Amino acid sequence: MTGPHEVEDLLRAYAPQVLGALVRRYGDFDLCEDAVQEALIAAAQQWPGQGVPDHARAWLVTVAQRRYVDHVRSEAARRRREDAVALATPDSELLAHAADDESGTDRDDSLSLLFLCCHPDLSPPSRIALTLRAVGGLTTAQIAAAFLVPEPTMAQRISRAKQVIKAGGLSLAQPEGEDRTARLAEVRHVLYLVFNEGYTASAGDALTAPELSTEAIRLARMLHRLVPDDTETAGLLALMLLTDARRPARTGPRGELVPLAEQDRGSWNGGLIAEGVELISRTLPQGRVGPYQIQAAIAAVHDEAGSAEATDWPQILALYELLESTGPNPMVTLNRAVAVAMVHGPRAGLELLDGLAADRLLARSHRLLATRAHLLELLGDREGAASAYREAARHTTSAPERRHLTERARRLG
């Protein structure tokens, strides 16, 4: 007998493969997803008691196909649609096909499904929502809760994304050449955004949303298996592993934020660190180094330091300079300012921050203000640091960060 948790893990892994198989055959994303959801529910009800079929994915594909056909046949007014399905599906598959027969179901369309969910015709929020729903297997309620929006709002976002796919005639056909490279970059970016939102929630009472970062890592692992020779995908996975390894130490017993320098490194996840270090060490020598690989290398330097004092800041500074050379990014410059301060002194870091103050996206950012406060504190300007901490607290939408910044200001006050 298979336990409910094991079944749930299996279904999450199979969901994008089954949906990909149906969308490839029938093309109707919305109706295919409904059919797959019904097949997943049937499996969740049957498998814990009856056992997982020998060919579990084939079972799901077959049941989902039957549910899809049932839906189409129930719409008597849509005869042409039924005719199209009848032409696409041989009678033998509808009448005599065993649910666990594995023939014809060994194709994995997960990468194609990821490409479809991250299509450039969709808005960035829609890409994230649809990826988590269709590929990640999260419910609309789970996605809405993670992003702190009402469930109807998230449902509308997902519905609009499906309408764009339908109206545009978008299919599972994988892009080729430069288009494929660009779309793969979009997929990585979506997973990166999902992970970051999970690692540090942009708003709300909790610092983290673990279900999002965990799901992002699972999808990044899947993507890495599908494109094992793509070094930036490997770099993204390594970055996630090395960063998420610190999550157990990022909050105190009351949920309060604990800065990196003050974290109990003994509670970091050693297994994730070892896996991430091995992956990025194997990837870096393989070819052109991209931003995700460089960020993973920076994370590895932090994770391998036995203490905050033992951190190799000159190496981190060199890596940030290399990262900045891949393209202008004010957040990279902000992080480089901290490295500059640790190597050349806080005054040098503050001079770098002065240039960022003119950036309209960062000018009133709590991250810029908090970094300035930290460097002023290192410089010994307690009054200036306290004022900057208070200003940063006023600009953040995260309750744990606001409490942390306010407490910093109080200590210096």
PyMOL commands that set and color helices and strands:
alter all, ss='L'
color gray80, all
select helices_A, chain A and resi 4-26+29-50+56-74+79-88+91-95+110-117+124-135+140-146+151-167+177-199+210-226+231-244+247-249+260-262+265-267+270-286+291-304+313-325+330-344+346-356+366-379+382-395+399-412
alter helices_A, ss='H'
color red, helices_A
deselect
rebuild
show_as cartoon
